[in-house]
């Protein structure tokens, strides 16, 4: 019978090599997921700033041509490899595992929030950049939820934070 593991083998062994227990590797996952999300965001923002809003719309709604989709994924992969700072097979394994997870959560967050309906409308570059930032925040909440802390922003705190910034 095959034993099912909650953590991928490479993450578990990386944690063991660094002296971390399996439950402590959550920090490593969050770091890898944050790097992947930042890489995806950078590539999409760069395309929007170049004027390729339609390409980003099609990519997010899964209507992009295979060649365009492959090009964007290659750019995201390259940026993620540079961000992680890993080498060799470990880097390929991490990127091959974390990038699809992040992209899947990005699409789910966009569908759940109704962002894709807003994106399909005619939007300006600035509006598209703001929507991408909203999508990034929503995706990060899905990837790294903050359960159990009880931290919440009260209405009067929101006014104070706006004064501070």
N, C-alpha and C positions, 0 to 999 in steps of 0.2 A: 504494500500500500504506500502510495506517495504521501510524503509529509508536506503539508501546506505551511508556508512561512508567510508571516505578515510583512516582513522586510525582504527585499530582493537580496540575493546572495552577496553581490558585490558591496552593498551598503552595510550588511552585517559584518562582512570580513573587514571592510574599511574601518568600521567602528571598533572591531576587536584589535586591529593593528594599532589604532590610536589609543587604545586602552579604555574605550567607552563601552558601556553596556548597550544592549539593543534599544532600550527605551530612551537612551540619551542621544541616539542618532536623529531624533526629531529635529534637533537644531541644524544638523547637516542637511536634512531634507528641506527645511525652510530656506536655508541659504541657497541651495541648488534651485529650488522653485522660484525664489526671488530673482536670482540671476537669469533664469529662463524667461520669466515674465518681463524683466527689464530688456532682455535681448529682443523679444517679440515686439515689445512696445517701441523700441528704437527703430526697428526695421519698418514697422507700420507708419510711424511718425515721419521717417525719412521719405517714404513713398508719398505720403500726403503732402509734405512740403515741396516735393518735386512736381506736384500737380497730378499725381496718379490716384486721385480720390476714387475713381471708378474701379481701379484695380484692387484697392483696399476693400471697397464695398463688396466686390465679387469674391475676394478671398474670405472675408468674414462670413459671407452668406453661402459659401461653398459653390459658387458659380464661376470661379476663375478657371481659365484654361489650364490644362495640366502643366504646360511649360511655364506659365506665370506662377502657378502654385509651387512648382519645384524650385524656381528661382528664389522666391521669397523664403521657402523653407531652408534652402542652402545658405542664404544670408543670415537667417536666424541661427542656424547651426554654427556657422563660423563665428558669429558674435558670442554665442554661448560658450564655445570652446575657449575663446580668448578670455572671457570673464571668469570661467572656472579655474583656469590656470593648471589644469591637470594634463597629463600626457598619456599618449598611447591608448591601449585598449580600455583602460579605466575611464578615460575621457569619452571615448566613443560609447561605452556602455551607459555612462551617466547621461549623456546627451540623448542617446537613443531611447532612454527610459523616461527622462523628465520632460523633454520637449513635447511629446504627444500628450502627456498628462496635463501639462499647462495649456496647450492648445484646446484640448477637450473641455477643460474647465472654463476657458475663455469663451468658447462657443456656448456652453451651457449658461454662463452668466449673462451673455448677450441675449440669448433667447428668453431667459427668465425675466430679465428687466425690461424687455421690449425694446432694447436698444437697436436691434436690427431693423425694426420697423421705422425708427427715426432715421437710421442711416440710409435706408432706401429712398427717403425723400431727398430732394435737391438740397444739399448743404454746402456751405462755404468751407474753405480750408480751415479757418479758425474754429468753426463749429465742429468740424470733424475731429480736430485735435482735442477739443474739450470732451467730445464723446469717447474718444480713445482713452482719455484719462479716467473717465467714469468707468469704462469697461475694465481698465487695469485695477481700479479700486475694488470693483465688484468681484473680479476674478481672485484677487488676493484674499478677500474675505472667504471665498469658497476654498482656497488652498490652505489657508492657515487661520481657521476660525479661533476666536478667543473665548472659548467656553469656560464658564465657571469662575471668571474673575470678578464678575459683578460690576465691572467698570462701565459707567454710562455717562453720557454728556447731558447735564441738566440744562433746561432752557436759560437760566441766568448765567450758567457757565459759558454758554455759547456767545453771549453778548460780551463777556469778559475776554474770551479768547480772540474775538474780532478786534477789540481795543488793543490787545497786546501785539497783534500782527499788523 
